[in-house]
């Protein structure tokens, strides 16, 4: 057997042993339902910082992101700003949700929103969002795991065999230990994810002729040779194609110069903001002992740490692939700029002609170390596996909890004991895993599309979270109709639903999340304006008076509120919105390497600048505006677990 395959199995077995250890340990410590579903509200600071970061950035970040950078260049690299926009949602909502969970004993977001709006319909919609998010997203991760092992074992393990085998291990530790086991496994997965991306970036740049300078010279030549140009005559690799495109057929099937317009980038970031507004992250918020971990996770671990990794090391992988033999035409035309180390593994084919297309880029980079450091192949493979499992495990655990608490306990067995809840929670995890595996096995062609739907669905939770955290003016009818409409509109503007309508996928280069939130929030506002009810408002004010008492800014900082609004709006407009088009040329002519101010494409320099400004924005909001800090006033706990106090629910 090949040495790299031996090392692969050695590292995988060690990793699995660690996972199962925490599954057993979590099972032994989970005495109550709260212990099992939300770790007894006792997650420590660094466990949450690392675990939430691993959950936020899935195997897509490790495997798929570099491949799309290879295919679409720096116009797609704006997607790396999800290192900031994902935790931006957390800044907006996590602290206030934690406070409500702590005071009233909520375990799931369905419990919180149903008590707030006094509605079981909203509870069911939240569970629907959780399932629509979890099943396809998990299926995508599991399928990618099987594909990776198929490639790295040279076909020894089939895709389906690897997928089911890996799924069994994840199920064992998640079902056994609950969210506590997921969190402690995620701490190691976060380190493996970040370390693996850095290592692969270093590997890529070390093989590029001329290193860093050679990479930028190669990009300059790649741009000159590129037949796909924007309307301004710039390569799609180093320029976005404008603010918006009203293209024929409305959808993005044939955009001029690429699909990643300023509006497309902005609305795609909306979709990824759906990760922290998804029901799963509400349960992550509830699982903490206090809000202390929120700010360091949002600012330093995610915005700063993952941000610099994506903008530097992932970019090295994606663009560097063109200079390593993955791009057959470029290697033939410019052999002096290319170190053709991937050519043999690709069998003389272009990467975009391979079976996995751009998804093969990362496995090929891992393969480069097969002869010189086979142990590193095994380690990097486990890094990729950990990245894929980190997100899937969290969604398995939380979705199982919501099925148990919001469906079984609320509607069928209201007197369910803690032991019964844990049992049915494990059954729920099994149901989620089996559903994801069925989807991954039978809907292979639609799997990526379903995964794309998941995050856009998660973003549709924003209006309901805005209501419970900030705005009592929204009504039950407005939020319910808006959420239902948002889910429908997302579906019919994604490829899986848009095929039945004339507008196509992502009409006018506006992502489905953007279309969904437009109708969702718009209907919520309109309907709420006609359905105001004083009794309901008085009820909701019990929540908001509590939040105002414990989460309001001190008088000395009230003057900073307009400053915060300006910072956020400017950053969203110029960093990831229509104003990003300035970045195409502000630091040099994309067609003339000699004019590049920092020796790199203007668009790359612009992205690094706004990444740094984005980190400042997140620091300002999380720390200075106290949106993610510990409240000064101690919270009086009314209920440890709202599910144990059936008679108390009417009081809420």
GUTIKOL-330941 format. One line per 10 residues: for each residue x, y, z of C-alpha. Coordinates in nm, 4 decimals. Each point is the difference from the previous one (the first is absolute). Example, Ala and Ser with C-alpha at 12.3 -4.5 7.8 and 13.67 -1.06 7.14 Angstrom:
1.2300:-0.4500:0.7800 | 0.1370:0.3440:-0.0660
This chain:
0.0000:0.0000:0.0000 | 0.1186:0.3514:-0.0833 | 0.1689:0.1775:0.2934 | -0.2310:0.2998:-0.0232 | -0.3071:-0.2246:0.0294 | 0.1498:-0.1683:0.3090 | 0.0582:0.3413:0.1587 | -0.3503:0.1049:-0.0997 | -0.1564:-0.2891:0.1895 | 0.2300:0.0527:0.3011
-0.1036:0.3650:0.0390 | -0.3658:-0.0755:-0.0689 | -0.0087:-0.2711:0.2682 | 0.1639:0.2341:0.2529 | -0.2491:0.2712:-0.0877 | -0.2950:-0.2369:0.0285 | 0.1244:-0.1230:0.3387 | -0.0003:0.3595:0.1239 | -0.3544:0.0537:-0.1315 | -0.1383:-0.3147:0.1619
0.1769:0.0799:0.3294 | -0.1908:0.3274:0.0246 | -0.3207:-0.1732:-0.1019 | 0.0344:-0.2376:0.2963 | 0.1076:0.2783:0.2372 | -0.2904:0.2189:-0.1106 | -0.2482:-0.2842:0.0489 | 0.1228:-0.0597:0.3556 | -0.0304:0.3674:0.0952 | -0.3418:0.0625:-0.1606
-0.2333:-0.0493:0.2976 | -0.2824:0.2244:-0.1202 | -0.1532:0.0997:-0.3334 | 0.1658:0.3391:0.0322 | 0.3372:-0.1713:0.0505 | -0.0506:-0.2003:-0.3170 | -0.1504:0.2606:-0.2323 | 0.1901:0.3154:0.1061 | 0.2900:-0.1330:0.2116 | -0.1714:0.1052:0.3226
0.0612:0.3665:-0.0921 | 0.3586:-0.0464:0.1163 | 0.2246:0.0188:-0.3072 | 0.3308:0.1656:0.0882 | 0.1418:0.3025:-0.1792 | 0.2626:-0.1645:-0.2199 | -0.2146:-0.3023:-0.0784 | -0.2683:0.2265:-0.1457 | 0.2517:0.2246:-0.1806 | 0.1526:-0.2949:-0.1837
-0.3156:-0.2099:-0.0370 | -0.2168:0.2824:-0.1356 | 0.2741:0.0940:-0.2454 | 0.0269:-0.3580:-0.1248 | -0.3786:-0.0205:-0.0347 | -0.0147:0.3296:-0.1903 | 0.2547:-0.0991:-0.2638 | -0.0776:-0.3398:-0.1424 | 0.1710:-0.2393:-0.2337 | -0.1092:0.2326:-0.2800
0.2562:0.2529:0.1287 | 0.2694:-0.2673:-0.0137 | -0.0944:-0.1853:-0.3188 | -0.2334:0.2100:-0.2154 | 0.1139:0.3578:0.0581 | 0.3496:-0.0384:-0.1565 | -0.1509:-0.1733:-0.3037 | -0.2396:0.2877:-0.0705 | 0.2873:0.2456:0.0442 | 0.1833:-0.2024:-0.2646
-0.3009:0.0150:-0.2323 | -0.1297:0.3549:0.0569 | 0.3052:0.1816:0.1346 | -0.0059:0.2982:0.2328 | -0.3551:0.1015:-0.0888 | -0.1060:-0.3110:0.1916 | 0.2584:0.0717:0.2731 | -0.2417:0.2613:0.1357 | -0.1756:-0.3043:0.1435 | 0.2904:-0.0224:0.2459
-0.1637:0.2919:0.1794 | -0.2296:-0.2575:0.1543 | 0.2714:-0.0182:0.2647 | -0.1509:0.3328:0.1103 | -0.3640:-0.0141:-0.1083 | -0.0703:-0.3369:0.1651 | 0.1008:0.1206:0.3493 | -0.1598:0.3403:-0.0731 | -0.3329:-0.1792:0.0433 | 0.1326:-0.1374:0.3271
0.0857:0.3512:0.1187 | -0.3549:0.1077:-0.0764 | -0.1841:-0.2836:0.1734 | 0.2016:-0.2496:0.2083 | 0.0394:0.2009:0.3219 | -0.3681:0.0952:0.0186 | -0.1116:-0.3535:-0.0779 | 0.2309:-0.1305:0.2717 | -0.1550:0.2430:0.2486 | -0.3521:-0.1136:-0.0849
0.1022:-0.3655:0.0157 | 0.1662:0.0519:0.3377 | -0.2968:0.1827:0.1534 | -0.2865:-0.2110:-0.1319 | 0.1681:-0.3398:-0.0357 | -0.0417:-0.0367:-0.3760 | 0.1802:-0.2966:-0.1558 | -0.1013:0.0422:-0.3655 | -0.0760:0.3050:-0.2167 | -0.3464:-0.1438:-0.0592
-0.0710:0.0294:0.3726 | 0.1258:0.3583:0.0077 | -0.1920:0.1224:-0.3043 | -0.3205:-0.1908:0.0743 | -0.0151:0.1464:0.3515 | 0.0867:0.3461:-0.1283 | -0.2621:-0.0018:-0.2780 | -0.2399:-0.2360:0.1854 | -0.0172:-0.2172:-0.3115 | 0.0573:-0.3665:-0.0768
0.0109:0.0771:-0.3718 | 0.3251:0.1924:0.0402 | 0.1365:-0.2944:0.2011 | -0.0758:-0.2359:-0.2901 | 0.1516:0.2404:-0.2541 | 0.3205:0.0182:0.2046 | 0.0229:-0.3801:0.0033 | -0.0611:0.0004:-0.3760 | 0.2840:0.2488:-0.0500 | 0.2255:-0.2129:0.2188
-0.0761:-0.3133:-0.2024 | 0.0302:0.1765:-0.3360 | 0.3338:0.1357:0.1174 | 0.1379:-0.3113:0.1668 | -0.0873:-0.2857:-0.2361 | 0.1375:0.1354:-0.3318 | 0.2922:0.1778:0.1684 | 0.0982:-0.3172:0.1839 | -0.0514:-0.2069:-0.3148 | 0.2374:0.2284:-0.1879
0.2695:-0.0394:0.2688 | -0.0377:-0.3786:0.0154 | 0.0134:-0.0379:-0.3772 | 0.3119:0.2155:-0.0146 | 0.1618:-0.2168:0.2702 | -0.0638:-0.3139:-0.2023 | 0.1305:0.1659:-0.3165 | 0.3180:0.1133:0.1766 | 0.0769:-0.3464:0.1328 | -0.0705:-0.1548:-0.3387
0.2574:0.2302:-0.1602 | 0.2642:-0.0233:0.2720 | -0.0185:-0.3810:0.0250 | 0.0341:-0.0272:-0.3791 | -0.3460:-0.1544:-0.0233 | 0.0552:-0.2546:0.2792 | -0.3118:0.1326:0.1749 | -0.3007:0.0791:-0.2174 | -0.1711:0.3340:0.0499 | -0.3134:-0.1547:0.1528
0.1981:-0.2445:0.2182 | 0.2182:0.2779:0.1380 | -0.3021:0.2236:0.0506 | -0.1967:-0.2561:0.2010 | 0.3053:-0.1055:0.2024 | 0.0852:0.3576:0.0942 | -0.3649:0.0711:0.0795 | -0.0119:-0.2910:0.2440 | 0.2832:0.1461:0.2077 | -0.1558:0.3467:0.0074
-0.3343:-0.1474:0.1026 | 0.1592:-0.1984:0.2829 | 0.1629:0.2943:0.1742 | -0.2769:0.2531:-0.0701 | -0.2851:-0.2272:0.1083 | 0.1905:-0.1186:0.3056 | 0.1323:0.3246:0.1420 | -0.2303:0.2701:-0.1359 | 0.1119:0.3585:-0.0431 | 0.2775:-0.0285:0.2596
0.1714:-0.2752:-0.2006 | -0.0474:0.2008:-0.3199 | 0.1579:0.3074:0.1607 | 0.3094:-0.1764:0.1327 | 0.0589:-0.1831:-0.3282 | -0.0485:0.3297:-0.1847 | 0.2848:0.1610:0.1947 | 0.2479:-0.2351:-0.1658 | -0.1841:0.0232:-0.3317 | 0.0416:0.3790:0.0005
0.3767:-0.0312:0.0444 | 0.0178:-0.2652:-0.2723 | -0.2137:0.2072:-0.2383 | 0.2058:0.3177:0.0409 | 0.3348:-0.1801:0.0052 | -0.0891:-0.2036:-0.3076 | -0.0927:0.3052:-0.2077 | 0.3220:0.1761:0.1002 | 0.2078:-0.3079:-0.0803 | -0.1596:-0.0437:-0.3423
0.0579:0.3679:-0.0809 | 0.3672:-0.0364:0.0915 | 0.0258:-0.3189:-0.2072 | -0.1538:0.1748:-0.3005 | 0.2249:0.3071:0.0169 | 0.3110:-0.2144:0.0580 | -0.0583:-0.1783:-0.3329 | -0.0781:0.3190:-0.1963 | 0.3067:0.1157:-0.2000 | 0.1254:0.3214:0.1573
-0.2093:-0.0313:0.3143 | -0.2111:0.3036:0.0920 | 0.1285:0.2204:-0.2814 | -0.0374:-0.2847:-0.2471 | -0.3592:-0.0492:0.1124 | -0.0905:0.3627:-0.0747 | 0.1839:0.0009:-0.3330 | -0.1815:-0.3201:-0.0910 | -0.3339:0.1584:0.0938 | 0.0828:0.2995:-0.2210
0.0681:-0.2256:-0.2986 | -0.3035:-0.2141:0.0758 | -0.2132:0.3152:-0.0098 | 0.1434:0.1079:-0.3371 | -0.0722:-0.3427:-0.1506 | -0.3483:-0.0234:0.1472 | -0.2707:-0.0041:-0.2715 | -0.2710:0.0784:0.2559 | -0.0039:0.3779:0.0412 | -0.2187:0.2475:0.1847
-0.1729:0.2822:-0.1873 | 0.3039:0.2182:0.0832 | 0.2365:-0.2458:-0.1673 | 0.1490:-0.1455:0.3183 | 0.0562:-0.3673:0.0711 | -0.2673:-0.1662:0.2108 | 0.2821:-0.1316:0.2192 | 0.0920:0.3463:0.1320 | -0.3119:0.2186:-0.0339 | -0.3667:-0.0164:0.0926
-0.2371:0.0577:-0.2943 | -0.1732:0.3117:0.1333 | -0.2701:0.0846:0.2516 | -0.2866:-0.2099:-0.1402 | -0.0925:-0.1745:-0.3252 | -0.3437:0.0035:-0.1581 | 0.0853:-0.2915:-0.2283 | -0.2116:-0.1808:-0.2571 | -0.2217:-0.2574:0.1643 | 0.0441:0.1895:0.3295
0.2012:-0.2801:0.1639 | 0.3795:-0.0353:0.0254 | 0.0500:-0.2744:-0.2585 | 0.1776:0.2296:-0.2490 | 0.1367:0.3042:0.1827 | 0.2558:0.2252:-0.1686 | 0.3366:-0.0356:0.1707 | -0.1280:-0.2233:0.2789 | -0.2891:-0.0107:0.2449 | 0.1670:0.1669:0.2990
-0.1292:0.3556:-0.0320 | -0.0027:0.2319:0.3009 | -0.3660:-0.0811:0.0678 | 0.0630:-0.3725:-0.0451 | 0.2848:0.0091:0.2529 | -0.2128:0.1942:0.2492 | -0.3002:-0.2307:-0.0224 | 0.2215:-0.3111:0.0048 | 0.1422:0.1325:0.3265 | -0.3592:0.0266:0.1219
-0.0363:-0.3721:-0.0652 | 0.3105:-0.0844:0.1993 | -0.1176:0.2248:0.2828 | -0.2705:-0.2645:0.0277 | 0.2474:-0.2327:0.1716 | -0.0049:0.1937:0.3284 | -0.3702:0.0810:-0.0285 | -0.0873:-0.3654:-0.0568 | -0.1837:-0.1742:0.2873 | 0.3115:-0.2020:0.0802
0.1959:0.3066:0.1086 | -0.2749:0.1103:0.2347 | 0.0595:-0.3244:0.1863 | 0.3755:0.0676:-0.0061 | -0.0759:0.3355:0.1657 | -0.2119:-0.1666:0.2679 | 0.2808:-0.2487:0.0752 | 0.2378:0.2600:0.1460 | 0.0510:0.0785:0.3648 | 0.0228:0.3708:-0.0877
0.0592:0.2202:-0.3098 | 0.3767:0.0357:0.0561 | 0.0923:-0.2302:-0.2926 | -0.2110:0.1870:-0.2553 | 0.2252:0.2998:-0.0656 | 0.3323:-0.1890:-0.0328 | -0.1640:-0.2553:-0.2288 | -0.1612:0.2626:-0.2194 | 0.2887:0.2460:-0.0184 | 0.3249:-0.1891:0.0417
-0.0623:-0.3654:-0.0845 | -0.2341:0.0565:-0.2944 | 0.0382:0.3515:-0.1455 | 0.3736:0.0301:0.0583 | 0.1280:-0.3581:0.0083 | -0.2134:-0.1750:-0.2609 | -0.0116:0.3229:-0.2027 | 0.3745:0.0273:-0.0520 | 0.0189:-0.3734:-0.0699 | -0.2606:0.0263:-0.2771
0.1294:0.3202:-0.1603 | 0.3634:-0.1185:-0.0046 | 0.0350:-0.3773:0.0194 | -0.3186:-0.1035:-0.1810 | 0.0802:0.2518:-0.2746 | 0.3433:-0.1620:-0.0354 | -0.1685:-0.3356:-0.0524 | -0.2625:0.1193:-0.2463 | 0.2053:0.2249:-0.2254 | 0.3169:-0.2023:0.0543
-0.1693:-0.3044:-0.1527 | 0.0234:0.1650:-0.3441 | 0.3791:0.0077:0.0400 | 0.0333:-0.3614:0.1126 | -0.1275:-0.1763:-0.3100 | -0.3718:-0.0075:0.0807 | -0.0651:0.2421:-0.2885 | 0.1149:-0.1939:-0.3080 | -0.0350:0.2864:-0.2479 | 0.1973:0.2407:0.2172
0.2716:-0.2595:0.0671 | 0.0381:-0.0576:-0.3742 | 0.0111:0.3713:-0.0844 | 0.2307:0.1087:0.2844 | 0.2208:-0.2869:0.1154 | 0.2445:0.2502:0.1522 | -0.2644:0.1098:0.2503 | -0.1288:-0.3474:0.0857 | 0.1334:-0.2820:0.2143 | -0.2043:-0.2862:-0.1432
-0.0155:-0.2168:0.3139 | -0.3710:-0.0767:-0.0388 | 0.0114:-0.1056:-0.3629 | 0.0805:-0.3670:0.0603 | -0.2656:-0.0445:0.2711 | -0.2608:0.1597:-0.2263 | 0.0971:-0.2339:-0.2839 | 0.0824:0.2836:-0.2369 | -0.3459:0.1513:0.0418 | -0.1023:0.3494:0.1001
-0.1329:0.0168:0.3568 | -0.3364:0.1201:-0.1325 | -0.0241:-0.3175:-0.2099 | 0.0623:-0.2338:0.2954 | -0.2736:-0.2038:0.1662 | -0.0261:0.2294:0.3010 | 0.0823:0.3173:-0.1956 | 0.1081:0.2862:0.2281 | -0.0753:-0.2178:0.3039 | 0.3093:-0.2028:-0.0915
0.2373:0.2904:0.0678 | 0.0484:-0.0582:0.3737 | 0.0431:-0.3803:-0.0294 | 0.2624:0.0653:-0.2689 | 0.1851:0.2425:0.2292 | -0.0051:-0.2630:0.2758 | 0.1328:-0.2594:-0.2464 | 0.3046:0.2191:-0.0723 | 0.1538:-0.1123:0.3312 | -0.0515:-0.3703:-0.0709
0.3620:-0.0722:-0.0934 | 0.1865:0.2348:0.2330 | -0.2176:-0.0072:0.3142 | -0.2658:-0.2745:-0.0119 | -0.0810:0.0622:0.3686 | -0.1041:0.3548:-0.0936 | -0.2469:-0.1412:-0.2539 | -0.1648:-0.1935:0.2824 | -0.0052:0.3003:0.2319 | -0.1395:0.2383:-0.2630
-0.2655:-0.2557:-0.0886 | -0.1140:-0.0040:0.3612 | -0.0003:0.3816:-0.0036 | -0.2415:-0.0132:-0.2939 | -0.2115:-0.2666:0.1682 | -0.0153:0.2034:0.3214 | -0.1091:0.3080:-0.1946 | -0.2867:-0.1928:-0.1551 | -0.1146:-0.1643:0.3209 | 0.0193:0.3130:0.2162
-0.3084:0.1598:-0.1496 | -0.1929:-0.3189:-0.0606 | 0.0320:-0.1201:0.3596 | -0.1368:0.3254:0.1422 | -0.3044:-0.0027:-0.2279 | -0.0676:-0.3658:0.0766 | -0.0001:0.0687:0.3731 | -0.2096:0.3173:-0.0026 | -0.2545:-0.1257:-0.2541 | -0.0472:-0.3154:0.2086
-0.0609:0.2215:0.3020 | -0.2621:0.2059:-0.1831 | -0.1833:-0.3096:-0.1234 | -0.0159:-0.1238:0.3587 | -0.0885:0.3215:0.1821 | -0.2131:0.1837:-0.2554 | -0.1909:-0.2921:-0.1479 | 0.0031:-0.3036:0.2272 | 0.0064:0.1677:0.3411 | -0.2222:0.2931:-0.0855
-0.2698:-0.1778:-0.2011 | 0.0143:-0.3691:0.0958 | 0.1741:-0.0653:0.3355 | -0.0045:0.3244:0.2024 | 0.0902:-0.1926:0.3182 | 0.3027:-0.1722:-0.1627 | 0.2741:-0.0699:0.2525 | 0.3590:0.1057:-0.0504 | 0.0924:-0.3576:-0.0878 | -0.2748:-0.0188:-0.2603
0.1062:0.3320:-0.1498 | 0.3597:-0.1175:-0.0332 | -0.1152:-0.3268:-0.1585 | -0.2181:0.1729:-0.2559 | 0.2749:0.2566:-0.0576 | 0.2262:-0.2856:-0.1076 | -0.2771:-0.1389:-0.2191 | -0.0313:0.3479:-0.1534 | 0.3720:0.0052:-0.0797 | -0.0364:-0.3386:-0.1703
-0.2936:0.1271:-0.2064 | 0.1988:0.3074:-0.1093 | 0.3059:-0.2081:-0.0954 | -0.2005:-0.2552:-0.1961 | -0.1928:0.2740:-0.1818 | 0.3261:0.1765:-0.0881 | 0.1537:-0.3252:-0.1254 | -0.3041:-0.0758:-0.2148 | 0.0180:0.3487:-0.1500 | 0.3763:-0.0309:-0.0532
-0.0402:-0.3408:-0.1676 | -0.3027:0.0659:-0.2193 | 0.0269:0.3699:-0.0835 | 0.3678:0.0281:-0.0875 | -0.0532:0.2426:-0.2875 | -0.2226:0.2295:0.2066 | 0.2008:-0.0225:0.3219 | 0.1981:0.3219:-0.0441 | -0.3224:0.1807:-0.0912 | -0.1711:-0.1323:0.3120
0.2982:0.1080:0.2104 | -0.0300:0.3475:-0.1473 | -0.3660:0.0094:0.0972 | 0.0873:-0.0815:0.3602 | 0.1870:0.3189:0.0878 | -0.2518:0.2184:-0.1848 | -0.2749:-0.1625:0.2072 | 0.1958:0.0740:0.3180 | 0.0178:0.3704:-0.0892 | -0.3794:0.0158:-0.0081
0.0086:-0.0208:0.3810 | 0.1312:0.3583:0.0180 | -0.3390:0.1796:0.0325 | -0.1166:-0.2288:0.2820 | 0.3301:0.0491:0.1848 | -0.0175:0.3749:-0.0615 | -0.3423:-0.0056:0.1619 | 0.0858:-0.2010:0.3095 | 0.3314:0.1818:0.0565 | -0.0833:0.3600:-0.0966
-0.3396:0.0880:-0.1506 | -0.3237:-0.0900:0.1846 | -0.1935:0.1771:-0.2783 | 0.0087:-0.3120:-0.2213 | -0.3075:-0.2163:0.0456 | -0.0584:-0.3730:-0.0012 | -0.1874:0.0166:-0.3304 | 0.2639:0.2162:-0.1672 | 0.2925:-0.2203:0.1014 | -0.1808:-0.3264:-0.0804
-0.1133:0.1054:-0.3472 | 0.3334:0.1661:-0.0727 | 0.2001:-0.3082:0.0979 | -0.2204:-0.2314:-0.2056 | 0.0228:0.2335:-0.3002 | 0.3771:0.0311:0.0363 | 0.0453:-0.3774:-0.0086 | -0.2168:-0.0274:-0.3111 | 0.1756:0.2842:-0.1839 | 0.3443:-0.1423:0.0811
-0.1099:-0.3326:-0.1483 | -0.1350:0.1445:-0.3258 | 0.3044:0.2233:-0.0588 | 0.2492:-0.2850:0.0491 | 0.0697:-0.2361:-0.2896 | -0.1907:-0.2864:0.1545 | -0.3248:0.2018:-0.0086 | 0.0746:0.2657:-0.2609 | 0.0049:-0.2603:-0.2784 | -0.3797:0.0139:0.0084
-0.0137:0.3786:-0.0398 | 0.1166:0.2425:-0.2713 | 0.2349:0.2063:0.2152 | 0.2699:-0.2646:0.0502 | 0.2425:-0.0307:0.2891 | 0.0996:0.3157:0.1893 | -0.1879:0.2536:-0.2190 | 0.1964:0.3181:-0.0816 | 0.3034:-0.1466:0.1829 | -0.1820:0.0258:0.3335
0.0448:-0.3098:0.2158 | -0.3065:-0.1919:0.1167 | 0.0670:0.1119:0.3591 | -0.0379:0.3599:-0.1164 | -0.3285:-0.0686:-0.1760 | -0.1253:-0.1989:0.2986 | 0.0758:0.2677:0.2579 | -0.1539:0.2698:-0.2227 | -0.3376:-0.1750:0.0044 | 0.0434:-0.1346:0.3531
0.0789:0.3317:0.1688 | -0.2273:0.1975:-0.2324 | -0.3053:-0.2127:0.0822 | 0.0919:-0.0071:0.3700 | -0.0006:0.3820:0.0071 | -0.3204:0.0409:-0.2032 | -0.2010:-0.2639:0.1863 | 0.1300:0.1104:0.3410 | -0.1199:0.3542:-0.0702 | -0.3573:-0.1328:-0.0374
0.0003:-0.2578:0.2800 | 0.1143:0.1926:0.3067 | -0.1528:-0.1296:0.3234 | 0.0544:0.1678:0.3367 | -0.0302:-0.3218:0.2009 | 0.2655:-0.1697:-0.2156 | 0.2245:0.3071:0.0233 | -0.0292:0.0021:0.3797 | 0.0958:-0.3669:0.0029 | 0.3051:0.0554:-0.2224
0.1095:0.2962:0.2113 | 0.0688:-0.2436:0.2868 | 0.2903:-0.1212:-0.2131 | 0.1068:0.3414:-0.1267 | -0.0138:0.1732:0.3374 | 0.2296:-0.2694:0.1318 | 0.2406:0.0463:-0.2933 | -0.0038:0.3775:0.0364 | 0.0806:-0.0302:0.3668 | 0.2944:-0.2366:-0.0550
0.1297:0.0662:-0.3539 | -0.0404:0.3745:-0.0590 | 0.3042:0.2176:-0.0584 | 0.1096:0.2256:0.2850 | -0.0879:0.3656:-0.0475 | 0.3651:0.0866:-0.0681 | -0.0025:-0.2110:-0.3183 | -0.3395:0.0905:-0.1452 | 0.1635:0.2563:-0.2271 | 0.1936:-0.2811:-0.1721
-0.3159:-0.1573:-0.1451 | -0.0053:0.2209:-0.3154 | 0.3735:-0.0642:-0.0423 | -0.0627:-0.3752:0.0119 | -0.2736:0.0278:-0.2641 | 0.2297:0.1984:-0.2292 | 0.2877:-0.2459:0.0406 | -0.2234:-0.2998:-0.0777 | -0.1722:0.1572:-0.3016 | 0.3277:0.1277:-0.1503
0.1675:-0.3374:0.0472 | -0.2872:-0.1955:-0.1543 | -0.0195:0.2406:-0.2964 | 0.3704:0.0220:-0.0866 | 0.1315:-0.3262:0.1443 | -0.2528:-0.2498:-0.1333 | -0.2568:0.2062:-0.1894 | -0.0377:0.2231:-0.3075 | 0.2945:0.2191:0.1010 | 0.2367:-0.2979:-0.0267
0.0248:0.0686:-0.3743 | 0.2465:0.2784:0.0920 | 0.2420:-0.2717:0.1076 | 0.0464:-0.1187:-0.3590 | 0.2306:0.2888:-0.0892 | 0.0775:0.2197:0.3027 | 0.3385:-0.1651:0.0639 | 0.1070:-0.0470:-0.3621 | -0.1148:-0.0857:-0.3499 | -0.1077:-0.3667:-0.0027
0.1496:-0.0378:-0.3492 | 0.3435:0.1416:0.0915 | 0.2077:-0.1796:0.2631 | 0.2453:0.2934:0.0152 | -0.2707:0.2263:0.1475 | -0.0974:-0.2322:0.2857 | 0.0704:0.2149:0.3074 | 0.0701:-0.2846:0.2405 | 0.1253:-0.2525:-0.2546 | -0.3375:-0.1751:0.0039
-0.3286:0.0503:-0.1883 | -0.1906:0.3077:0.1130 | -0.3024:-0.2124:0.0911 | 0.2095:-0.2146:0.2368 | 0.1463:0.3057:0.1741 | -0.3496:0.1495:0.0286 | -0.1293:-0.3183:0.1615 | 0.2839:-0.0043:0.2528 | -0.0661:0.3657:0.0852 | -0.3704:-0.0567:0.0625
0.0720:-0.3211:0.1883 | 0.2109:0.2054:0.2456 | -0.2736:0.2645:0.0215 | -0.2537:-0.2769:0.0534 | 0.1969:-0.1329:0.2970 | -0.0069:0.3544:0.1438 | -0.3765:0.0182:-0.0582 | -0.0528:-0.3275:0.1828 | 0.2198:0.1120:0.2908 | -0.1910:0.3288:0.0228
-0.3381:-0.1752:0.0089 | 0.0909:-0.2934:0.2230 | 0.2125:0.1820:0.2585 | -0.0483:0.3766:-0.0268 | -0.3764:-0.0193:-0.0583 | -0.0223:-0.2889:0.2522 | -0.2044:-0.2173:-0.2361 | 0.1915:-0.3142:0.0998 | 0.1243:0.0763:0.3505 | -0.1193:-0.1213:0.3401
-0.2936:0.2076:0.1302 | 0.0804:0.2109:0.3038 | -0.3148:-0.1032:0.1841 | -0.0368:-0.3581:0.1166 | -0.2865:-0.1926:-0.1607 | -0.2643:-0.1461:0.2274 | -0.0895:-0.3495:-0.1241 | -0.3745:-0.0647:-0.0035 | 0.0128:-0.3577:-0.1347 | 0.2967:-0.2345:-0.0362
-0.1824:-0.1878:-0.2769 | -0.3302:0.1357:-0.1280 | -0.1008:-0.3522:-0.1004 | -0.0137:-0.1039:0.3665 | -0.2538:0.2704:0.0860 | -0.3077:-0.0608:-0.2117 | -0.2169:0.2226:0.2171 | 0.2476:0.2881:-0.0371 | -0.0320:0.0294:-0.3757 | -0.3257:0.1920:0.0252
0.1747:0.2617:0.2122 | 0.2317:0.0779:-0.2898
